[in-house]
Amino acid sequence: MRNPRSTEIKVGITVLLGLIVFIWVLGWAKNFSLSSSDNLVQVKFSNVSGLEIGNNVTVNGVRKGHVKDFVIQGPDVIVTLSINNDIQLKKDAQFSLESTDLMGGRKIEVNPGSSNEDIDLSELQSGFYITDIAGVISLFSDIQDKITIIANESVKTLKGINSLLDDEKFINGLRTSVENLNRLTAKMDNVLRENQENIKEITENTKQITSDTKYFLQANGENIENSITNLNSVLKKSDSLITSLNYLAMETKAGGNNLGKILYDDSLYINLVQSIQLLKELSHVFLEQLQTDGLKVDANIF
């Protein structure tokens, strides 16, 4: 008779082992680890293009980690990578977002770098996006849309040109303008042909005048230089004279000279007026005496 207790133990051990294997497989598939020995690296991308938490992180094509988390920060996306600590990342390490298949799968490819300095895990790293086939197809799609727009605009332009060409009034006006331009060109040609000798003479005279002017400047260069020097001297003296006149005007206005006293001293003006008045009275007395008994002079000499 078999022992029921032994059978139950065997069944329990089998179930426990199956559960452990299931948890291990599930953890492996979900990149779950009981240890916290992985290195966490934060990388900044401008666009993650469908990247998901749990996507693989490969180092030179070998799976060595997974995407742990990512957050949007302004115009960028900060992706947190969990990378095995047996990978030695250098300061010049590069991080790129790539496609894994045509269905749009994503992964982070890491180039560990070759610098002599190790990477600073506390610093934010910069990553870049490598365009895949889907991106190229999207680019061609945008180009196709732009080509369609350009083609439609070209068709509209051609229709407009055709409508102008079909307009008889426009064609007649254009033909008239061309004919007028041809006539104007012919007249200009005739004018130039008829006045060719005159134009040649004017050119020769201009050349002769230029030559004479050059000769005159060369022959009289010293005299011209002296004249300019004398002119500068005259200008300096003129400046000095103007300064003196300004000083005289200011002094006169302030009453500092005789002219200023005459023009601006009220007492001197009053005295002059009184003197003129006395001379006027004295002249009147002399005239009266001359007209009557003559001029009487009472003078003591010695």
Secondary structure, DSSP 8 states (H G I E B T S, - for coil): ---HHHHHHHHHHHHHHHHHHHHHHHHHHTT--S---SEEEEEEES--TT--TT-EEEETTEEEEEEEEEEEETTEEEEEEEE-TTS--BTT-EEEEEESSTT--EEEEEE----SSB--TTS-EEEEE---HHHHHHHHHHHHHHHHHHHHHHHHHHHHHHHHHH-HHHHHHHHHHHHHHHHHHHHHHHHHHHTHHHHHHHHHHHHHHHHHHHHHHHHTHHHHHHHHHHHHHHHHHHHHHHHHHHHHHHHHHTT-SHHHHHHH-HHHHHHHHHHHHHHHHHHHHHHHHHHTT---------
